[in-house]
Structure formats: C-alpha cells, structure tokens
C-alpha cells in the first residue's frame, strides 16, 4: 500500500464519525499495522511484513536533508484550501507514535531514559546523523496543531477530540509519547475507573490524586501491559496523569470505547453466591437505549428499565473471567476480578456484583482462596462480625464464598479486597437531597444534598469550603466516612460551590418545584394526533359523579385544553418511581406494590402520581410513615396520611410485610424528610421512643 493508502486507512480507522465528541488517541503499533493491512488486502499479513510496507510508504514522503519539508508544505496547502478531504499528514504523525511505541526495543538503550530518536530514524531511513532529525522540532508540533484544528474547528468534534498533550520536560517528543501511552481499548478501562470512583460530569480532580486513585484501582482490575508500563515509568506517569484528567474533562457519566460508543457495565448474578452464574446489564438512565443486538437477537429494553438480565448468550460466565459483548449501539463489559461483592437485587431477583460494599446492607463475598484471609480481616475492620462460609453452596475451585457481611463503618482497605470497604476509592460527592426532575444537580430550597467525605489515607486534614467560607478542618487521618448536612449550612436560592481540597462541586437551589403549567404534561405516542395532560385534580366542568370514579392522573375529556396542576401533590399521591414502603409501630414494615391505571399501562411506562390510600387501608397495621427509595438509592420519608376505615374497596395493587431486619435496613440509610417539622418525630420513631 502506498503513502496515500496508508494515510487514508489510518484516518478512517481513528477519525471515523462517532457518536460522542470524545478524545481520540492516534495509538499506532506494529500489531495495529498488521490488522489494518490484513483488513485492507483480505489476506493475513504478518507483523514484520506490515511494518516493512508501512516503512516503505513513509520513506516515500519523508526523506532527504529536509525530511519533513514536503509534508509541511502539503499540510499548509491543504489547510489554505479549506481542509478538503483527508488530512495528508496522518500517516507521518502515526510514524512518530510508532517510534514511541518501539522505544524500549532499541539496542543499547539506557534503562529509565528515552531512546526515541533511534527508532524514529530507523523507521524514516535517516541513517546519517543521530538525535533529532532536522526540522522535527518545528514541523511535527505544527502538524499536531493542524490535527487539533481539524478535529475541533473544522469537524467540530464529530470525528473525535484531540488528545495529544506535551510532556513537562520532553518538549519536542511529548506529543507523540502521549499517543503511545494508551491504545483504544485502554480508554474503556479509564472510563470504568472514573465510574468506579463516582466521578460526575464537570468534576475537577488534581492530576496527582487521579493518578494515585487509578494506580490503586488497577490493583483490583487487570490493567493492560501498556498501562502497567506507563505506571512503572517515571517519564510516562506525568503523561498518563494528564490523560486521566483529560478523560475526566470530557467524561459524560459513561465509559466509552475507541469509537465513542458507550460501554454498559455488566454484573455477575447468582442465586446464592455459587453455580450457576449469569449476567445482568445495568442500564444508565441517561443512555436511553431502546434495544440491544446480541448474537443476531434484538433485545428490547423497557422504558425506564435499570437492570436487564441477559439469558441467551450462548456462553456461561464464570468468576475471574472477563466478558465483552458488542451490541451495535453499545459495548457490554464484565471486567475480570479476583473478588466480587454481591448484593441482593430485587429488580433482578438474584445476587448481583457491585463496585463496593454499602454500610448497613447484607452482602455475600466471592474471593479467590489466596485472598480469603485478607478478605476476612477487611470485613472485620469494617465492623462485620457475623461473617461465615456457607457449605451447601457450590463455588468454583479456588474460590471462597462468605455470607453475612454487613459493614457498619468505612475503613481504609486497599488492594484486591478494597471494595469490601464502603466507598472504596470514592471521591467526595453530593448525595441525597430533594432533586428537581430534569435539572442537573438542582435541588429544592431547604432540601440541599449532603456532602459525603469518604475515608482517606492522607495524614493531613481535609479542607472543606462552602461558597469560599472554610469549615473547621476535618479530623486528620480519618478512617470513617464523614457526612456534612449542607441543608443546615446553605439556605439561599442560586448556585453554590463546595471545595474539597482541590476538587470543586456545584449545585443549585430553587425556590419552587414547579410553576403553574400551561402546556401538556404528557404527550401520547406520535401515532395519535391528540395531546393529553395528567392533572392531579379534574379542572373541567364534568359532573361530580364522573369525578368520583376517575382516579388521580386520568385523561380529561377535552384533549386540547390547558390545565393547572397543584404545586405539590397531596399526601395521598406519590409519584411512582423506585420502591415505596409503609412503616408502622413496633418495627412493622411492608412494601407497597401499587398498580398503574389501565390507561397508563397502555401508554407504557408513563411517569405518574398514584393514590396509595387503598393499599394503606388494606394493611394489617396502621402506617405511620411512607418511605420512598428512588432508583439512585436516595430515600425520602413523609408522614402517612390518615385513612378512614371502609373508605375504599379492593386495593389497586398488593403489599408484602417485611421482617425487622428489613425495617432496620430501611430506617438506617441516608434519608431526607419531606417536611422539616417531621425531622424530630422521625428521629424519635427510629430510636424507639
């Protein structure tokens, strides 16, 4: 293949039109050259043959006393002519990255020092002289600048974003070195890392902290040899730190692969912790996937589904092995691990693996035998004393299963067993509060979120400032999680900024939940030409008898009128979403399972409010509190409405009485009370007064 062919092939491979504007790494090595030439010719090409073919193509363009002069002239002309077609310098930049990937192969290289120009001269055929070729320090950085302009200004991110960064000391070769640190598949691991530490879009974390957390995360997850080499190199570590921060800057809450497609995390599932094992996909709410295509089968994803068990894969997953499934619009990934923290999942109906243990929640732990003793010590450090080894559950050879692990505190646990410590490697974050639907980090005034500071190994106080006003230093060398209630400290409408060390978190408080609505709250599917609203109370002039039997959330007879909705739903109406529990005296609890009205079920997963008083009347005990746990794990509690006996007939739904352990689990979490005046009564209730 000639130079133009290689240039076009590399551009199509790295800079194809992608779904999201994410950084692209021009990571070229010998294996990639062989793959590209094989796909181009249709015949298997060995690594040496592909390298020879690429070398010959590059030498036809870069040669002589001014080796880069020709490509520099073509690049300037291409840009002056409006950047039409493929940038002519992609293959030359790829050659500089290939030389960086070969640095450790040069003979006589001094360990710990760069040996870049030797491999570069050999690749370009510049055998006369040594060190940096003429014009390299001017032309190559200029070509990287042309690439940056093309991606950001001309293509506006649709072919990816530039990722080349300079080295703090190696000024001339840093751009190419930054592309040799990661290959496309490594981006997935970086995305999984950001997800594991609880990173959110817009977060700002210092490079040094990101690198330290990534290295610790890598002790649990099997990093690629390329990343391991970068972590072990004093020269490459600063570049890796810059890449991590760059990925965080463009992080949208989802890991993505080299093509910019989202990566959906998979969890290992099991009935009791042993055979047989399955997998389930956790569907991020903002991904909005409608279907997955696996092995030729199209799997429909119900609207609003959080978990999707996958049964027909043609293979059975086993602990310790990785799994990656291509599903057209996404990639499904199950990382290989030596330890799995399993948590009961009501939506899946099984135990599912989670990133980290949670305080007050029972877990099962599956760990390799070599780490079993370390795992027991970690569980004891986190306050769990009832851990045992089930004997009737069949687990894979070389693995140990623990049950009864319920951590009561956070402790510093590192390495493979790190996830046994609640909030393992998590960043400080905002949690709870009364979030406004549709607003990013927007909460109702009086119900600001809490600030959670995970345990940290640092031996210096953690500094926290709210809107520029520092708090008293948090205790040094803290080994327990610290929660700061921002609702008690922030009482004004507007944006607020929290600084935790060098990290900044922002949220907004608004005064009202919703103004009066003069537009439809619900649009029926496009196939119908009528619009409908969901008022909580009927506003049209229908007869009283009609209003008596129509449930809250009905459709009005007039489809084109506009209706006023109450500013907040009445106490008997709850917006359906998550799980709803009724709590009574003497630690009585029941989960309520209301049924949606038939017309809503026909429209399919429409958000709506539902009257739960018929269910409360049918309970075998009087409900004092209603607890609603959302899909994100936030919990809200309010007083239960007083229900007059004999008011309702058969309840629309069902309920399930829970045991006292479930009551304790429900009431020991991070809970927001809907009304401030209820806070003391709630505290008295949970303390048994």
C-alpha positions in Angstrom: 0.0 0.0 0.0 1.4 3.4 -0.9 1.5 6.5 1.3 -1.9 7.8 0.3 -3.5 4.4 1.0 -1.9 4.2 4.5 -2.9 7.8 5.2 -6.5 7.2 4.3 -6.7 3.9 6.1 -5.3 5.3 9.3 -7.6 8.3 9.1 -10.7 6.1 8.6 -9.7 3.9 11.5 -9.0 6.6 14.1 -11.2 9.5 12.9 -14.4 8.0 11.8 -17.6 9.8 12.5 -18.6 8.8 16.1 -21.5 9.1 18.4 -19.9 11.3 21.1 -17.2 14.0 20.9 -14.6 12.1 23.0 -10.8 12.2 22.9 -9.1 10.1 20.2 -5.7 8.5 20.6 -3.6 8.0 17.4 -2.1 4.9 19.1 -0.2 3.1 16.4 2.0 0.0 17.0 3.1 -3.0 14.9 0.1 -5.1 15.8 -2.3 -2.4 14.5 -0.4 -2.1 11.2 -0.8 -5.8 10.6 -4.5 -5.7 11.4 -5.1 -2.7 9.1 -3.2 -4.2 6.2 -4.9 -7.6 6.7 -8.4 -5.9 6.6 -7.3 -3.9 3.5 -5.9 -6.8 1.5 -8.2 -9.6 2.7 -5.1 -11.8 3.4 -3.4 -12.4 6.7 -0.3 -10.2 7.0 2.5 -10.9 9.5 3.8 -8.1 11.7 7.2 -7.8 10.0 5.6 -7.6 6.6 3.1 -4.9 7.6 5.9 -2.9 9.3 8.0 -3.1 6.1 5.1 -2.0 3.9 4.3 1.0 6.2 8.0 1.9 6.4 8.3 2.0 2.6 5.3 4.2 2.3 6.6 6.7 4.9 10.0 6.9 3.3 8.4 7.8 0.0 7.2 11.0 1.7 9.9 11.8 4.4 13.5 11.8 3.1 16.5 14.0 2.3 18.2 16.8 4.1 14.8 18.5 4.8 12.9 15.3 5.6 9.7 16.9 6.8 9.6 19.9 4.4 7.4 18.2 1.8 4.7 17.1 4.2 4.7 20.5 5.9 4.1 22.2 2.5 1.2 19.8 1.7 -0.3 20.4 5.1 -0.2 24.2 4.7 -1.8 24.0 1.2 -4.5 21.6 2.5 -5.5 24.0 5.3 -5.4 27.0 3.0 -7.8 25.2 0.6 -10.4 24.6 3.3 -9.2 21.3 4.6 -10.9 19.3 1.9 -10.5 15.6 2.1 -8.3 13.6 4.4 -5.5 15.5 6.2 -2.3 14.5 4.3 -0.1 14.2 7.4 -2.0 11.5 9.5 0.5 8.7 8.4 3.5 10.9 9.3 2.2 11.6 12.8 1.4 7.9 13.1 5.0 7.1 12.3 6.2 9.3 15.1 3.8 7.5 17.5 5.0 4.1 16.2 8.6 5.2 17.0 7.5 6.0 20.5 5.9 2.5 20.9 9.2 1.0 19.9 11.4 3.0 22.3 12.2 0.0 24.6 13.3 -2.1 21.6 16.3 -0.1 20.6 19.6 -1.7 21.3 21.9 -0.2 23.9 19.1 1.9 25.5 19.8 3.1 29.0 17.1 1.9 31.4 14.9 4.8 32.6 15.9 7.1 29.7 14.2 7.9 26.4 15.5 6.2 23.3 13.1 7.8 20.9 15.2 9.3 18.0 16.9 6.0 17.3 13.7 4.1 16.4 12.4 7.2 14.6 15.5 7.5 12.3 15.4 3.8 11.6 11.8 4.0 10.6 12.3 7.0 8.4 15.5 5.7 6.9 17.5 8.7 8.2 20.7 6.8 8.9 23.1 9.7 8.6 23.5 11.5 11.9 21.9 11.0 15.2 19.5 12.6 17.6 16.6 14.8 16.4 16.2 15.0 12.6 16.3 18.4 11.0 13.0 20.3 11.2 11.4 17.9 13.6 11.1 20.4 16.5 9.2 22.9 14.2 7.2 20.8 11.8 5.9 17.9 13.9 4.4 20.1 16.7 2.8 22.2 13.8 1.3 19.0 12.3 -0.2 18.2 15.7 -1.6 21.7 15.8 -3.2 21.1 12.3 -4.8 17.9 13.6 -6.2 19.7 16.6 -7.6 22.5 14.4 -9.2 20.0 12.0 -10.9 18.0 14.8 -12.2 20.9 16.9 -12.7 23.8 14.5 -13.4 22.1 11.1 -15.1 18.9 12.1 -16.5 20.3 15.4 -15.8 17.1 17.4 -17.8 14.8 15.2 -14.6 12.8 14.4 -13.4 12.9 18.0 -11.4 15.4 20.0 -7.6 15.8 20.0 -5.8 14.1 22.9 -2.1 14.8 22.2 -0.5 16.7 25.2 3.0 18.0 25.7 5.4 16.4 28.1 6.5 18.6 31.0 10.2 18.1 30.2 10.4 16.3 26.8 9.0 19.3 24.8 9.6 18.0 21.3 8.6 14.4 21.6 5.9 14.7 24.2 3.0 14.9 21.7 3.9 11.6 20.2 4.6 10.0 23.5 1.1 10.9 24.8 -0.4 8.9 22.0 1.7 5.8 22.7 0.6 5.6 26.4 -2.9 4.2 25.6 -4.5 2.3 22.8 -8.2 2.5 22.0 -9.2 -0.4 24.2 -7.5 1.2 27.2 -10.0 4.1 27.1 -12.6 1.6 28.3 -10.5 0.9 31.4 -10.1 4.6 32.1 -13.9 5.1 31.8 -14.6 2.2 34.1 -12.2 3.7 36.6 -14.0 7.1 36.5 -17.3 5.3 37.0 -15.9 3.3 39.9 -14.7 6.4 41.8 -18.0 8.1 41.4 -16.9 10.8 39.0 -19.6 13.1 37.7 -19.6 15.2 34.5 -18.0 18.5 35.3 -15.8 17.2 38.1 -12.4 18.7 38.7 -9.7 16.5 40.4 -6.0 17.2 40.6 -3.7 15.1 38.4 -1.8 13.6 41.3 -4.9 12.4 43.0 -6.3 10.9 39.9 -3.1 9.0 39.2 -2.9 7.7 42.8 -6.5 6.5 42.7 -6.0 4.9 39.2 -3.0 3.0 40.5 -4.9 1.7 43.5 -7.9 0.8 41.2 -5.5 -1.1 39.0 -4.6 -3.4 41.8 -8.1 -4.8 41.7 -8.7 -4.7 37.9 -6.3 -6.2 35.4 -4.7 -3.4 33.6 -3.3 -3.8 30.1 0.5 -4.2 29.8 0.7 -0.8 28.1 -0.9 0.9 31.1 1.2 -1.1 33.5 4.3 0.1 31.7 3.2 3.7 31.9 2.6 3.4 35.6 6.0 2.0 36.1 7.8 4.6 34.0 8.8 7.9 35.7 8.8 9.5 32.2 5.3 8.3 31.2 3.5 8.8 34.6 3.1 12.5 34.0 1.6 11.9 30.6 -0.8 9.3 32.0 -1.9 11.7 34.7 -2.6 14.3 32.0 -4.6 11.8 30.0 -6.7 10.8 33.1 -7.5 14.4 33.7 -8.3 15.0 30.0 -10.7 12.0 30.1 -12.4 13.4 33.2 -12.9 16.7 31.5 -14.9 15.0 28.7 -16.5 12.4 30.9 -20.3 12.3 30.4 -21.0 9.7 33.0 -20.5 6.7 30.7 -17.3 4.7 29.9 -16.7 4.8 26.1 -14.7 2.7 23.7 -12.3 3.9 21.0 -15.2 4.6 18.6 -17.0 6.7 21.2 -19.7 4.1 21.8 -21.0 3.8 25.4 -19.9 0.9 27.5 -22.6 -0.7 29.6 -21.3 -2.4 32.8 -22.3 -6.0 33.3 -22.7 -7.6 36.8 -22.3 -11.2 37.7 -25.5 -12.7 39.0 -26.1 -15.8 41.2 -28.9 -17.3 43.2 -26.9 -17.8 46.4 -23.3 -17.0 45.5 -22.4 -20.2 43.7 -23.3 -22.0 40.4 -24.9 -21.3 38.1 -23.8 -17.8 37.3 -25.4 -15.3 34.9 -25.0 -11.7 34.0 -27.2 -8.6 34.0 -26.7 -5.3 32.4 -27.2 -2.1 34.4 -28.7 0.4 32.0 -27.8 4.0 32.9 -30.8 6.3 32.9 -29.3 8.9 30.6 -28.2 6.4 28.0 -31.8 5.9 26.6 -31.1 2.6 24.9 -34.2 1.1 23.3 -32.7 -2.2 22.3 -29.5 -4.4 22.2 -28.5 -6.7 19.4 -26.6 -9.7 20.7 -25.8 -12.8 18.6 -28.3 -11.7 16.0 -31.1 -11.4 18.5 -32.7 -8.0 19.2 -33.4 -7.5 22.9 -35.9 -4.8 23.6 -35.2 -2.6 26.7 -38.4 -1.5 28.5 -38.6 2.2 29.0 -37.1 3.2 32.4 -35.5 -0.2 33.0 -32.5 -0.1 35.2 -31.5 -3.7 35.1 -31.7 -6.2 32.2 -30.9 -9.9 32.9 -29.2 -11.5 29.8 -30.0 -15.2 29.4 -29.4 -16.3 25.8 -25.7 -15.6 25.3 -24.5 -18.9 24.1 -21.9 -19.0 26.9 -21.9 -19.3 30.7 -19.9 -16.7 32.6 -17.5 -17.8 35.3 -15.9 -15.8 38.1 -12.5 -14.4 37.4 -13.0 -14.2 33.6 -13.8 -11.1 31.6 -16.6 -10.7 29.1 -17.1 -8.2 26.3 -20.1 -8.2 24.1 -20.7 -6.0 21.0 -24.3 -4.8 20.9 -24.4 -2.3 18.0 -25.2 0.8 19.9 -23.1 -0.1 22.9 -20.4 -2.5 24.3 -21.2 -4.6 27.3 -18.3 -5.2 29.6 -17.7 -7.5 32.6 -14.2 -6.9 34.0 -12.1 -9.8 35.2 -11.7 -9.7 39.0 -10.4 -11.7 41.9 -13.1 -10.5 44.3 -16.9 -10.0 43.8 -19.0 -8.1 46.3 -22.6 -9.4 45.8 -25.7 -7.6 46.9 -29.3 -8.7 46.8 -31.1 -7.1 43.9 -34.9 -7.0 44.0 -35.2 -6.0 40.4 -33.2 -8.9 39.1 -34.3 -11.3 41.8 -30.7 -12.5 42.4 -27.5 -11.5 44.0 -25.6 -9.2 41.7 -22.0 -7.9 41.8 -21.5 -4.3 42.8 -18.5 -2.0 42.7 -18.2 -1.6 46.5 -20.0 -2.7 49.7 -22.6 -0.5 51.3 -23.0 0.3 55.0 -25.9 -1.5 56.7 -26.6 -3.8 53.7 -26.0 -7.6 53.8 -23.6 -8.8 51.2 -22.0 -12.1 50.0 -18.4 -12.1 49.0 -16.8 -14.4 46.5 -13.0 -14.2 46.6 -10.0 -16.3 45.4 -8.6 -18.5 48.1 -5.3 -16.7 48.0 -7.1 -13.5 49.3 -9.6 -15.2 51.6 -7.8 -14.4 54.9 -7.2 -10.9 53.8 -10.9 -10.5 53.0 -11.9 -11.8 56.4 -9.6 -9.2 58.1 -11.1 -6.5 55.9 -14.7 -7.4 56.8 -13.8 -7.4 60.5 -12.2 -3.9 60.1 -15.4 -2.7 58.6 -17.4 -3.8 61.6 -19.0 -7.0 60.5 -18.7 -9.9 62.9 -21.3 -12.4 61.6 -19.4 -13.5 58.5 -19.4 -17.2 57.8 -18.7 -19.6 55.0 -21.7 -21.4 53.6 -21.0 -25.1 53.0 -24.0 -26.0 50.8 -23.3 -23.5 48.0 -21.2 -24.9 45.2 -18.5 -22.3 44.2 -15.7 -22.7 41.5 -12.5 -24.4 42.5 -10.0 -22.0 44.0 -12.7 -19.6 45.3 -14.2 -19.0 48.8 -17.7 -17.7 49.5 -18.6 -15.6 52.6 -22.1 -14.7 53.7 -23.5 -12.4 56.4 -21.2 -9.5 55.6 -22.9 -6.3 56.7 -20.4 -3.4 57.2 -21.2 -0.9 59.8 -18.4 1.6 59.1 -16.0 2.6 56.4 -12.4 1.6 56.9 -9.2 2.0 54.8 -9.0 -1.2 52.9 -6.7 -1.4 49.8 -5.7 -3.8 47.1 -7.8 -6.6 45.8 -10.1 -6.6 48.8 -10.6 -2.8 48.7 -14.2 -3.0 47.5 -15.1 -4.6 50.8 -14.6 -1.1 52.4 -17.7 1.1 51.8 -17.0 4.0 49.5 -13.7 2.3 48.4 -11.6 4.9 46.5 -14.7 7.1 46.0 -14.4 10.8 45.5 -16.1 13.2 47.8 -19.6 13.6 46.5 -23.1 15.1 46.9 -25.8 12.6 47.8 -29.5 12.7 48.9 -31.5 15.9 49.0 -34.7 16.6 47.1 -33.5 16.8 43.5 -35.6 18.5 40.9 -36.5 16.3 37.9 -34.8 17.3 34.8 -32.3 19.6 36.5 -28.6 18.6 36.8 -27.6 19.0 40.5 -30.7 21.1 41.1 -32.5 20.8 44.5 -35.5 22.3 46.3 -34.6 25.1 48.7 -34.5 23.6 52.2 -33.6 20.2 50.9 -29.9 20.6 49.8 -27.9 17.4 49.3 -25.4 16.1 51.9 -21.6 16.2 51.3 -20.0 12.7 51.8 -16.3 12.6 52.5 -15.1 9.0 52.1 -12.3 7.7 54.3 -8.8 8.8 53.2 -5.3 7.6 53.9 -4.0 11.1 53.8 -2.3 12.2 57.1 -3.4 15.9 56.8 -6.8 17.5 57.5 -9.3 17.5 54.7 -10.1 21.1 53.9 -13.7 22.0 53.0 -15.1 25.3 52.0 -18.7 26.3 51.2 -19.0 29.3 48.8 -15.5 30.3 49.7 -16.0 30.1 53.5 -13.8 27.4 55.0 -15.1 25.0 57.6 -13.1 23.9 60.6 -10.5 21.2 59.4 -11.9 17.7 59.3 -10.0 15.4 61.6 -6.7 14.2 60.2 -6.1 10.6 59.1 -9.9 10.0 59.2 -10.8 6.3 58.8 -14.5 6.8 58.8 -16.9 8.4 56.3 -17.9 11.9 57.3 -21.3 13.4 56.2 -21.9 17.1 56.2 -25.5 18.2 56.0 -25.5 21.1 53.6 -29.2 21.9 54.2 -28.2 23.2 57.6 -25.5 25.5 56.1 -26.8 26.6 52.7 -30.2 28.4 52.8 -30.3 30.7 49.7 -31.5 30.3 46.1 -28.9 30.1 43.4 -25.7 28.2 42.6 -23.4 27.1 45.4 -19.8 25.8 45.2 -18.2 23.3 47.5 -14.5 22.9 47.6 -12.9 19.7 49.0 -9.2 20.2 48.8 -8.6 21.0 45.1 -11.9 19.5 44.0 -14.9 21.6 43.2 -18.6 20.5 43.4 -21.5 22.7 42.4 -25.3 22.5 42.9 -28.2 24.9 42.6 -31.1 25.5 44.9 -34.5 26.7 43.5 -37.5 28.0 45.5 -40.3 26.2 43.8 -40.8 22.7 42.5 -43.0 23.7 39.5 -44.8 26.8 38.4 -48.3 26.5 37.0 -48.2 24.5 33.9 -50.0 25.7 30.7 -48.7 23.0 28.4 -49.4 19.3 28.3 -47.5 17.2 30.9 -47.9 14.1 28.9 -47.7 13.6 25.1 -49.3 10.4 23.8 -47.2 8.5 21.2 -46.8 10.3 17.9 -49.1 7.9 16.1 -52.0 9.7 17.7 -52.9 13.2 16.8 -54.2 14.2 20.2 -52.4 15.5 23.3 -53.3 14.6 26.8 -52.5 16.0 30.2 -52.1 14.4 33.7 -53.8 16.9 36.1 -53.9 15.7 39.7 -57.4 17.1 40.1 -60.0 17.4 37.4 -60.5 21.1 36.3 -63.1 20.7 33.6 -66.8 21.0 34.1 -67.6 17.3 34.3 -70.3 16.0 36.6 -69.5 15.2 40.2 -70.3 11.6 39.6 -67.7 11.4 36.9 -65.1 13.0 39.2 -65.8 10.4 41.9 -64.7 7.4 39.9 -61.9 8.8 37.9 -58.5 8.1 39.6 -55.8 10.7 40.0 -53.9 11.0 36.8 -56.9 10.4 34.5 -57.3 11.8 31.0 -59.7 14.7 30.6 -62.4 14.6 28.0 -61.1 17.7 26.4 -57.7 16.9 24.8 -56.8 20.5 23.8 -57.4 22.4 27.0 -54.6 23.5 29.3 -54.9 22.6 32.9 -53.4 24.0 36.2 -51.7 21.4 38.3 -51.3 21.7 42.1 -47.9 22.9 43.0 -47.2 19.8 45.0 -49.3 16.5 45.0 -51.4 15.8 48.0 -50.1 13.5 50.8 -52.0 10.5 49.4 -50.5 10.9 45.9 -46.9 9.6 45.3 -45.0 10.0 42.0 -44.5 6.4 41.1 -40.8 5.5 40.8 -38.4 3.4 42.9 -39.8 1.4 45.8 -42.5 2.5 48.3 -42.7 1.2 51.9 -45.1 1.7 54.8 -43.7 1.8 58.3 -45.7 1.3 61.5 -45.2 0.8 65.2 -43.1 -1.9 66.8 -40.8 -2.1 63.7 -43.5 -3.2 61.3 -42.9 -2.6 57.6 -44.4 -3.5 54.3 -43.5 -2.9 50.7 -46.3 -1.4 48.7 -46.8 -2.5 45.1 -49.4 -0.2 43.5 -50.8 -1.0 40.1 -50.9 1.7 37.4 -54.3 2.5 36.0 -55.0 0.6 32.8 -54.8 3.7 30.6 -51.3 4.5 31.8 -50.2 0.9 31.3 -51.4 1.1 27.8 -49.3 4.2 27.1 -46.3 2.3 28.5 -44.2 3.5 31.5 -45.6 7.0 31.8 -44.4 8.9 34.9 -47.5 9.5 37.0 -48.8 10.0 40.5 -50.8 7.3 42.2 -53.2 7.2 45.1 -51.9 4.6 47.7 -54.5 5.1 50.4 -56.4 2.0 49.3 -53.3 -0.1 49.9 -52.7 1.6 53.3 -56.3 0.7 54.4 -55.7 -2.9 53.5 -52.5 -3.2 55.6 -52.7 -5.4 58.8 -51.2 -2.5 60.8 -51.5 1.3 60.8 -48.9 3.1 58.7 -47.2 6.0 60.4 -44.6 6.8 57.7 -44.2 6.4 54.0 -40.6 5.8 52.7 -39.8 6.1 49.0 -36.4 4.8 47.8 -35.5 6.1 44.3 -33.6 4.2 41.6 -30.4 6.2 42.5 -30.6 5.0 46.2 -31.9 8.2 47.7 -34.6 7.8 50.3 -37.3 10.2 51.3 -39.8 9.9 54.2 -43.1 11.6 54.9 -45.9 11.1 57.3 -48.5 8.6 56.1 -52.0 10.0 55.5 -54.8 9.1 57.9 -57.1 6.7 56.2 -60.7 6.3 57.3 -61.8 2.6 57.5 -64.3 1.5 54.9 -63.4 4.3 52.5 -62.1 2.1 49.8 -62.9 -1.3 48.2 -60.3 -3.7 46.8 -56.8 -2.1 46.8 -55.3 -1.4 43.4 -52.1 -3.4 43.9 -50.6 -5.6 46.6 -48.3 -5.3 49.6 -45.7 -7.6 51.3 -44.9 -7.5 55.0 -41.2 -7.3 55.8 -39.2 -8.6 58.8 -37.5 -6.4 61.4 -34.1 -6.7 59.7 -35.6 -5.1 56.6 -37.1 -2.3 58.9 -33.7 -1.7 60.3 -32.2 -1.6 56.8 -34.8 0.9 55.6 -34.5 3.3 58.5 -30.7 3.3 58.9 -29.9 4.8 55.5 -29.4 8.4 54.4 -33.0 9.7 54.5 -34.4 13.1 53.7 -37.6 14.1 55.5 -40.1 15.9 53.2 -41.1 18.4 55.9 -38.5 19.9 58.3 -41.1 19.8 61.1 -41.2 16.0 60.8 -37.4 15.6 61.4 -37.6 15.2 65.2 -40.6 12.9 65.1 -38.7 10.7 62.6 -35.7 10.6 64.8 -37.8 9.6 67.8 -39.5 6.9 65.7 -36.2 5.3 64.6 -34.8 5.4 68.1 -37.8 3.6 69.5 -39.3 6.5 71.5 
